[in-house]
Amino acid sequence: MTLSFEEKQAIFDSYTELEAAPVSLKRFNYHFKDSAVEKTVLVRHLHPNGNAWIYAGYLPKEETQKGYVSVLEADEAALREWVDKAIAHLKKTVDGYEDGYSELWFDAQGDALRLTYENPVWSVTLADGQVEGIFKTKEAGEGYLHDEGFEKG
């Protein structure tokens, strides 16, 4: 069964991280203000006829229309899945990592170092948080770790 405008609006409104903004013709956009990239419109043009477009930048371009997918025929489970995926995708920076993403690396003696993304750089830190190095790219941080005898855990 196709969801009504009000049902879809209630689903989108249930996401506290989304902010509704009225646009023309009684339509609404929903913005994700915590987006790590410039794009913030997660739901575009929720229309009284029940159609809207959800951001789908994680899908191949040929599966979307200008980076969005139509929700006209979507049920609640599909809407929530698409919104969750869009939020997760928009939390990632243009580098493809969410700020704070980290990995543990270990050497042969069991010592650990942490490689962490702190937009826009990567840091290597000791267990106590002391910084070992800062790198412009993940590859440079990984190279340093390999050179020091560490492998990803």
C-alpha contacts under 8 A as a table, 3 or more apart, distances in Angstrom:
res1	aa1	res2	aa2	distance
1	M	75	D	7.27
2	T	72	L	7.45
2	T	73	E	5.55
2	T	74	A	6.72
2	T	75	D	6.48
3	L	7	E	5.85
3	L	8	K	6.37
3	L	50	G	7.05
3	L	73	E	7.55
3	L	74	A	7.33
3	L	75	D	6.39
3	L	76	E	7.64
4	S	7	E	5.14
4	S	8	K	6.25
4	S	49	N	7.60
4	S	50	G	5.45
5	F	8	K	5.25
5	F	9	Q	5.99
5	F	46	L	7.48
5	F	47	H	6.88
5	F	48	P	5.29
5	F	49	N	6.36
5	F	50	G	4.30
5	F	51	N	7.58
6	E	9	Q	4.96
6	E	10	A	6.08
7	E	10	A	5.12
7	E	11	I	6.36
8	K	11	I	5.08
8	K	12	F	6.29
8	K	50	G	7.28
8	K	76	E	7.75
9	Q	12	F	5.17
9	Q	13	D	5.93
9	Q	46	L	7.64
10	A	13	D	4.95
10	A	14	S	6.13
11	I	14	S	5.21
11	I	15	Y	7.29
11	I	76	E	7.54
11	I	79	L	7.93
11	I	80	R	7.63
12	F	15	Y	5.73
12	F	18	L	7.38
12	F	30	Y	7.63
13	D	16	T	6.99
13	D	18	L	7.19
13	D	19	E	7.86
13	D	20	A	7.45
15	Y	18	L	5.57
16	T	19	E	7.49
17	E	32	F	6.23
17	E	33	K	7.33
17	E	34	D	7.60
18	L	30	Y	5.76
18	L	31	H	5.41
18	L	32	F	4.96
18	L	33	K	7.13
19	E	30	Y	5.23
19	E	31	H	5.10
19	E	32	F	6.61
19	E	33	K	7.50
20	A	28	F	6.38
20	A	29	N	5.77
20	A	30	Y	4.44
20	A	31	H	6.49
21	A	28	F	5.52
21	A	29	N	5.20
21	A	30	Y	6.09
21	A	31	H	7.49
22	P	26	K	6.96
22	P	27	R	5.98
22	P	28	F	4.42
22	P	29	N	6.33
23	V	26	K	6.57
23	V	27	R	5.30
23	V	28	F	5.42
23	V	29	N	6.79
23	V	45	H	7.45
24	S	27	R	5.85
25	L	47	H	7.83
26	K	47	H	6.71
26	K	48	P	6.88
27	R	45	H	5.21
27	R	46	L	5.16
27	R	47	H	4.64
27	R	48	P	6.78
28	F	44	R	6.93
28	F	45	H	5.18
28	F	46	L	4.97
28	F	47	H	6.91
29	N	41	V	6.62
29	N	42	L	7.59
29	N	43	V	5.43
29	N	44	R	4.65
29	N	45	H	5.27
29	N	46	L	6.38
30	Y	41	V	5.85
30	Y	42	L	5.73
30	Y	43	V	4.84
30	Y	44	R	6.58
31	H	40	T	5.10
31	H	41	V	4.41
31	H	42	L	5.48
31	H	43	V	6.95
32	F	35	S	5.78
32	F	40	T	4.97
32	F	41	V	6.28
32	F	42	L	6.01
32	F	87	I	7.36
33	K	40	T	5.98
34	D	40	T	7.88
34	D	91	K	6.96
35	S	38	E	7.02
35	S	39	K	6.90
35	S	40	T	5.87
35	S	87	I	7.79
35	S	90	L	5.02
35	S	91	K	5.24
35	S	92	K	7.71
36	A	90	L	5.97
36	A	91	K	5.10
36	A	92	K	5.74
36	A	93	T	5.01
36	A	94	V	7.72
36	A	98	E	7.81
37	V	40	T	7.59
37	V	90	L	6.55
37	V	91	K	7.69
37	V	92	K	7.46
37	V	93	T	5.80
37	V	94	V	6.47
39	K	90	L	7.68
40	T	90	L	7.87
41	V	44	R	6.28
41	V	55	Y	7.31
42	L	54	I	5.74
42	L	55	Y	5.03
42	L	83	V	7.56
42	L	86	A	6.87
42	L	87	I	7.65
43	V	46	L	7.06
43	V	52	A	6.77
43	V	53	W	5.61
43	V	54	I	4.54
43	V	55	Y	6.30
44	R	52	A	5.86
44	R	53	W	4.98
44	R	54	I	6.28
44	R	55	Y	7.76
45	H	51	N	7.69
45	H	52	A	5.20
45	H	53	W	6.54
46	L	50	G	6.72
46	L	51	N	5.83
46	L	52	A	4.19
46	L	53	W	7.14
47	H	50	G	5.48
47	H	51	N	5.45
47	H	52	A	6.12
48	P	51	N	7.41
50	G	71	V	7.94
50	G	72	L	5.87
51	N	70	S	6.75
51	N	71	V	5.73
51	N	72	L	4.27
51	N	73	E	7.99
52	A	70	S	5.80
52	A	71	V	5.49
52	A	72	L	6.53
53	W	68	Y	5.52
53	W	69	V	5.23
53	W	70	S	4.59
53	W	71	V	5.97
54	I	68	Y	5.19
54	I	69	V	5.39
54	I	70	S	6.60
54	I	71	V	7.08
54	I	82	W	7.04
54	I	83	V	7.02
54	I	86	A	7.68
55	Y	67	G	6.01
55	Y	68	Y	4.42
55	Y	69	V	6.63
55	Y	83	V	7.91
55	Y	86	A	5.94
56	A	59	L	5.66
56	A	64	T	6.98
56	A	67	G	5.42
56	A	68	Y	4.98
56	A	69	V	6.34
56	A	82	W	7.52
56	A	85	K	7.88
56	A	86	A	6.01
57	G	60	P	7.52
57	G	61	K	7.65
57	G	67	G	5.24
57	G	68	Y	7.16
57	G	86	A	7.39
57	G	89	H	7.44
58	Y	85	K	7.89
58	Y	86	A	7.43
58	Y	89	H	6.49
59	L	63	E	6.48
59	L	64	T	7.14
59	L	67	G	7.87
60	P	63	E	5.60
60	P	64	T	7.15
61	K	64	T	5.38
61	K	65	Q	7.42
61	K	66	K	7.37
61	K	67	G	6.37
62	E	65	Q	7.57
63	E	69	V	7.93
64	T	67	G	5.17
64	T	68	Y	5.25
64	T	69	V	5.38
65	Q	68	Y	5.25
65	Q	69	V	6.29
70	S	73	E	7.90
71	V	74	A	4.98
71	V	79	L	7.11
74	A	77	A	7.99
74	A	78	A	5.77
74	A	79	L	6.22
75	D	78	A	5.43
75	D	79	L	6.27
76	E	79	L	5.08
76	E	80	R	6.14
77	A	80	R	5.28
77	A	81	E	6.12
78	A	81	E	5.04
78	A	82	W	6.11
79	L	82	W	5.23
79	L	83	V	6.11
80	R	83	V	5.11
80	R	84	D	5.96
81	E	84	D	5.18
81	E	85	K	6.13
82	W	85	K	5.14
82	W	86	A	6.03
83	V	86	A	5.05
83	V	87	I	6.10
84	D	87	I	5.21
84	D	88	A	6.18
85	K	88	A	5.11
85	K	89	H	6.08
86	A	89	H	5.05
86	A	90	L	6.06
87	I	90	L	5.14
87	I	91	K	6.17
88	A	91	K	5.30
88	A	92	K	6.99
89	H	92	K	5.55
90	L	93	T	7.38
91	K	98	E	5.68
91	K	99	D	7.88
92	K	95	D	7.42
92	K	96	G	5.31
92	K	97	Y	4.78
92	K	98	E	4.09
92	K	99	D	7.01
93	T	96	G	5.25
93	T	97	Y	5.54
93	T	98	E	5.94
93	T	99	D	7.22
93	T	119	N	7.60
94	V	97	Y	7.58
97	Y	101	Y	6.44
97	Y	117	Y	7.25
98	E	101	Y	5.58
98	E	117	Y	7.58
99	D	117	Y	5.79
99	D	118	E	5.47
99	D	119	N	5.73
100	G	116	T	6.17
100	G	117	Y	5.32
100	G	118	E	5.70
101	Y	116	T	5.69
101	Y	117	Y	5.32
101	Y	118	E	7.80
102	S	114	R	6.58
102	S	115	L	5.43
102	S	116	T	4.12
102	S	117	Y	6.25
103	E	114	R	5.63
103	E	115	L	5.22
103	E	116	T	6.51
103	E	152	K	7.20
103	E	153	G	7.55
104	L	112	A	6.48
104	L	113	L	5.88
104	L	114	R	4.62
104	L	115	L	6.42
104	L	152	K	6.20
104	L	153	G	5.60
105	W	112	A	5.51
105	W	113	L	5.23
105	W	114	R	6.06
105	W	115	L	7.38
105	W	145	L	7.59
105	W	150	F	5.72
105	W	151	E	5.22
105	W	152	K	4.28
105	W	153	G	5.09
106	F	109	Q	7.85
106	F	110	G	5.64
106	F	111	D	5.48
106	F	112	A	4.54
106	F	113	L	6.47
106	F	150	F	4.99
106	F	151	E	5.40
106	F	152	K	6.39
106	F	153	G	6.07
107	D	110	G	5.35
107	D	111	D	5.52
107	D	112	A	6.74
107	D	149	G	5.63
107	D	150	F	4.30
107	D	151	E	6.28
108	A	111	D	7.47
108	A	149	G	7.51
108	A	150	F	7.50
112	A	126	L	6.98
112	A	127	A	6.70
113	L	124	V	6.48
113	L	125	T	5.67
113	L	126	L	5.07
113	L	127	A	6.41
114	R	123	S	7.84
114	R	124	V	5.45
114	R	125	T	5.22
114	R	126	L	6.52
114	R	127	A	7.32
115	L	122	W	6.69
115	L	123	S	5.65
115	L	124	V	4.61
115	L	125	T	6.70
115	L	141	G	7.09
115	L	142	E	7.90
116	T	122	W	5.49
116	T	123	S	5.26
116	T	124	V	6.49
116	T	125	T	7.95
117	Y	120	P	7.33
117	Y	121	V	6.05
117	Y	122	W	4.56
117	Y	123	S	6.55
117	Y	138	K	7.92
118	E	121	V	5.34
118	E	122	W	5.83
118	E	123	S	7.17
119	N	122	W	7.49
120	P	136	K	7.30
121	V	134	I	6.76
121	V	135	F	5.80
121	V	136	K	4.99
121	V	137	T	6.52
122	W	134	I	5.72
122	W	135	F	5.05
122	W	136	K	6.25
122	W	137	T	6.30
122	W	138	K	6.06
122	W	141	G	6.57
123	S	131	V	6.95
123	S	132	E	7.47
123	S	133	G	5.70
123	S	134	I	4.45
123	S	135	F	6.18
123	S	141	G	7.17
124	V	131	V	6.03
124	V	132	E	5.34
124	V	133	G	5.22
124	V	134	I	6.46
124	V	141	G	6.95
125	T	128	D	7.76
125	T	129	G	5.46
125	T	130	Q	5.41
125	T	131	V	4.37
125	T	132	E	5.19
125	T	133	G	7.14
126	L	129	G	5.25
126	L	130	Q	5.29
126	L	131	V	6.46
126	L	132	E	6.78
127	A	130	Q	7.41
131	V	134	I	7.67
133	G	141	G	7.95
134	I	141	G	7.49
135	F	138	K	7.15
135	F	140	A	5.96
135	F	141	G	5.61
136	K	140	A	6.97
137	T	140	A	5.26
137	T	141	G	6.56
138	K	141	G	5.10
138	K	142	E	6.08
139	E	142	E	5.01
139	E	143	G	6.00
140	A	143	G	5.00
140	A	144	Y	6.29
141	G	144	Y	5.16
141	G	145	L	6.32
142	E	145	L	5.02
142	E	146	H	6.13
143	G	146	H	5.13
143	G	147	D	6.07
144	Y	147	D	5.07
144	Y	148	E	6.26
145	L	148	E	5.09
145	L	149	G	6.40
145	L	150	F	5.14
145	L	151	E	7.16
146	H	149	G	5.07
146	H	150	F	5.12
146	H	151	E	6.38
147	D	150	F	7.44
